[in-house]
């Protein structure tokens, strides 16, 4: 057992929100309250931006009802950011804030870039001899973090997308006369996990169920093959439902639809893959009606169609982060480990932050059928377990009753910092 470290907790959220990232924060707070060496529990507003600006709130002052409510509230209750710590002064400022508020435990819920940030903060603290335990909490609907079997947020997004595909299919079935192509665009920058998840919409032993075509970043896109696949489906079905990941690439590895702009981490701004495909259908099959649906932010906020398994595991990851830190672990991220039994089980593990930072876990090619546009039983078996159960969202006057933090501010101790 590690030597007892007395001090305060700071927890933050980073990157795109998910339907369950707040459940991880609830797990951190619930577990932190169990340990006497933790004196105060703080949250930083808007990720590392909140640290640089010393915008901290007192999470221990929130009601237990509000903390519990985070388990079914989407978005990022603490606020989030895509800010990249660029200069040495930024990192020095982070440690200044930590020292000013006696932060000894730092938990950061985020994806690839966020874990890289946590890793760098941890290493700087070690260089300066400041005792700090840093634990990453996995978060991304993209499901592309290395080492972990899957990521909190993924189960809920594919449950929502598969539900939406089934609903749209009922509409298409009513309207189509072998003359309708419905294109559903989903998120997924460099990996096709989200688009692949739409395969769960198919009923077992109904191979012709929608989605009829799934287009993944892992499979180079061919316009000619796409048109042929659409024609093949329309000969058999009243409509053709296509699911496309926003990160679809051509044979040269270029995005088929990307803007010139990039974000703070240098990633291309994506969106427009569905419009691109609609244009191809209009060009080559003018007699066919092509319609698009872009789920956008809705897919990562749709807790009304969320997975209970996903929410429970997000909470578990928050708890495990605190437990690991109390044991003396640092510079690691919590991972989710799938059991070997036929019946699905999930436990937590730990992996070095340096193994996670900036890595991308691609969808295994052997889980994609030879046709390149559908998933096989290995993927279905992997993903099916992650969408089980329904998130118990309370309703008030017919609408979901989400919670909001009171955000009681912690007094600032330092001069303002120029970002």
N, C-alpha and C positions, 0 to 999 in steps of 0.2 A: 504493500500500500504506500502510495506517495505521501510525502510530508504534507500536512494540512496547509492550504494556502487560503488565507483570509482576505477577502476583498469583495469587489462588486462585479456584477455581470453586466455585459452589454451585448444586446442581440440586434441584428439588422437584417434587412431584406434587400435583394438586389436583382436586377434584370426584370424580364417580363413576369408579371404575376401568374399564378395558377389558381385553380379552384380550391387548392388545399395548402398553399404556402402559409396561411394563417394558422392552420392546425399545427404546423411545426412550431410556431411561436407559442401557441398554447401549451405544447409539450415542454418547451424550455421553461416557461414560467411555472407550470405545475410542478415540474421536477426540482427547479431551483429553490422553491419554497420548502423543500424537504431537507435542505442541507444548511446546518448552522454556520459553516464557514463563509457562506454567501450572505453578505450584509444587505446589499441593495440590488434591485433588478431593474436595469435601465434598457430602454430601446433607443436606437438612433433613427431619426427621421430622414427618410430618403437615402438610405444606405450610407456609403462613405461620404457623401455630401454632408449628411447630418453630423458625421464625426468632425469633418473639417470645420464646419460652422458651429460646432459645439451645441447642436440642437438635439438634446437628449430629453427623454420623458421617463417618468417613474411608472414602470409597469406594475410594481407591487401595490400601487395605490388604486389600480383598476379593480372593479368588483369581480368576484369569482364568477358571477353570472356572465359578465362581459368576456372574461377569459375563456369560459366554456363556449360562448357564442362564436368565438373565432374558429371553432372547429367546423362550422357550417357557413362561414362568411367568406366570399371570394375576394379577389383583389389582394393588395398588400396593405394591411392595416397600418403598418409603420411608414408607408410610403417607400418608394423604390427609386432607382436611378440607373442610368447606363454610363455614369461618369467613370473615367479611367484615371487612376492616380498616376500622373505623368512624371512629375519631377521629385527629386529627393526631398524637397521642402514639404511636399504633400505627405510623404511617409513620416517625416519628422514631426509634422503637425499632429498626425494621428496618435503618435506615441505621447506627445505633449498632453493631448486631451485625455488619453488613458491614465497618465500619471496624475493629472489634476483631479480626476474623479476616482482614483484608485481602482481602475478597471483591471481585474486579474483574470477574468474569463470573458472571452470574446467568441460569440457564435454568429456565423454568417450564413444565411440561407440564400443559395443562388446556384447558378450554373457554372459552366467552364471558366468564364472570365472572372466570375466572383471568387471562385476557389483559388485562382491565380493571385488575386488581390490579397486574400486571406493568407496565402502562403508567404507572400512578400512581407506582410505586416509581422507575421510570426518570426520570420528570419531576422528582421531588423530589431525586434525586441530582444532576441537572443544575442545579437551582436552587441547591443547596448547593456546587456546584463539585467534587463528588466524582466522580472518573472511574470510571464503571461502565458495562459493556455488558450490556444486558438483551435476551434473545431468547426469544420465546415458541415453544413446541413444540405443535402442534395435537393435540388429543385430544378425541374425543367420539364415542360410538356414535351419537348423534343426527344426525351429519353435517350440522349446521346452522350451521357457522362460515362467515361471509362470505368472499369472495375465493378461498379455496382450492377446488380442484375437488372434493375429498373429504377426509375426515378419517381418520387412523389410528384403528382400532377399529371403523369402520363395516363394512368388508368381512367381518370375522370374525363380527360379530353377525348379519348377514343370511345368511351361509353357515350358521350354526347354526340360525337360525329356518327357513330354507328346508329344511334337512335334517330338522328336527323336524316341519315340516308334512308332508313326504313320509312320515315314519314314522307319524305320527298318522293320515294318510289311509289307510294300509294297514290299520290297526286299524278305522277307521270303515267302510271298504269291507266288512270282514268282518261287522260288526255291524249296519249300517244297512239298513233296509227302507223307504226313503223316509220315515223317521220320526225322523231324528237330526240335530240341529244341534250342531256342535262349534265353540265360540268360543275362539280363542286370543288372549289379551291380551299385547301387546308394549309396550315402552317408546316414548317419543317425546312430549315435552311440547307443543311448539308446531309441530312439523313432522312430516310423515308418512314421512320417509325409511325408518325401520325397518320400519314396516308394509308400505310399498311393496315393500321388499326381498323379502318373502315371495312375490312374483310369480315369482321365479326358480325356485320349486318346480315351476312348470308346465313340462312338456316342450314342446319346440318342436313346433308343428303339432298340439298337443292342447289346444285352447282350453277344453275342459270339465274339465281337470285342476283340482284344488284349488290354492290357495284360490279358492273360488267367489265370495267377497265380501271386498273389502278396504276397511276404513273408515278414513279419513284425517282429521286435523285440518283439512286444507285444504278439505274438502268438508263443508258444514253438514249435520248429521245430521237425517234425517227418520224418525221411528218408523214412519210409514205406509209409506214407500218401503222401509224395511228389511224389514218383514213381507212386503210384496209380492215383494221380491227373494228372500227365503227360500222363499216358496211356489213361485216360478218355478223355482228350483234343485231343490227336492224333487220336483217333477213329473217332472223329467228324471233326477235322480241318486238313489242310495240314501241319500245323506247330503249335508249342506250344511256346508262348512268355512268359517268366518268368521275373518278376522284383523282385530283392531281395535287401533289405537294408543291408549294411555292418555289422550292429550290430545284425544280426540274432543269436538267442540263442537256445540251446537245452532244454530239459525238466528239466535239473538241473540248468539252468540259466547261463551256460557257453557259451561264444561266439563259434560258429562253426568254425570261422577262425579268429585268432588273433596272432600277433607276441609276442615274449617275451618282446619286448621293450615297454616302456611307455614314455609319454611326460612329460613336466615340471609339469603338474598338476596331474600326476599319472594315466592318462587315457591310456588304452591299445591302441597300434597301430593296427588299423583294416585294413582289405583288404584281399580278398581271398575267400569271400563267394561264388562268381560265380564259381571260380575254384573248390571249394568243391562240389557244385551242379553238375558241369560238370563231376566230378569224379564219383558221384553216378549214373548219367545217363549211363556213360561208363561201369560201373560195372554191373548194373542191366538190362540195355536195350542196349546191345552191337550193335544191328542192327540200332540204332538211332544215327544220327549225333548231337552232342551237341556243340554249339558255344557260346562264351562269348564276351560281350562288357562291358568294365569298363569305365564309363564316367569320373571318377576321378575329377581332377581340372576343366575340361571343364564345368561341370554342374554349378559351382558357378561363372564362368567368362563369361557365354554365354549371354552377353547383346544384341547380335544380335537377340536373341529370347526372349528378356526380356519383362516384363510386365510393361506397362505405369502406371497402378494403383500402382504397387509396388514401382516404382521409385518416383512417386508423393508423396506416403506416407512416404518414406524414407526422402525426402526433408522436408516434413511437420514435421516429428519427430525432425529434426535438428532445425527447426524454433521454435517449441514448447519448446525445451530444453532451448533456450536462453530466450524466453518469461517468462518461469517459473522462471528462475534464477533472472531475472530483478524484478519479483514480490516478490522475497525473498525466494523462495523455495530452498531446498537443501536436499541432501541425499535421492534423489528420482530418479526413472527412468521414462521416458516418456513411456506411454502405448498406444496402438491402441485399440479403442473401436468401436465395430460394432453397428450400429443403429438397432432398432427393426422393422423398416419398411420392406416391401417386397422388395423395391428397395434398393440396397446396399448403405450404407453411412458409413463413417469412421471419427471419431473424436479422439482427443488425450486426455489422462488422465495422472495421476501420481500415482506411487506406491512406497512405501519405498524400498530402495535398499536391505535392509535385507530380504524382502519378495521374492526378485528375486534371490539373490546370491546362487549359487550352487544348485538351485532347478531344477527339470526336469518335464515338462508337457507332460504326455503320451498322445498318441492318444486314444480318448475315445473308450472303448471296444464296446459300442453300435453302433458305426459307422462302425464296421467290421461285415460283414455278417457271418452267422452261419458256412459257409464252411471254414472260417478262412483265405481265400485267395482272397477275393474280398471286395470292399467297397460298402456301401449302399448310398441311396439318401441323407442322412443327411450329410455325408462327402462331396459328390459332390456339394451340395448346399453351404456348407461352403467354399470350395476351389475354385469353379468356379469364384466367384467374384474377386478373388485375381489375376487372370491371364488376366484381360480384358485390351485391348489396347496394342499398340506396342510402345516400347521405340524408340523415334525418333533419331536414330543414323545417323549422317551425314557420307557420303562416299566420298572418294577421290581416284581417279584412281582405282575404283572398290572395295576398301577395307575400313573398318570402320576407321574414322579419330578420334582417341582418343587424349586426351590432357595429358600433363605432367606439373607438377608444376615446376616453376623456382627454388624454394627452396632457397630463399635468407636467409642466416643464421643470427640468432640473436647472437650478441656478448656474449661470455661466461663471467660470473662474478665470478665463483667459481673454486677452485682447482679441478683437475680430481678426479673421484671416482672409486675405485676398485670394480668391480662386481664379 
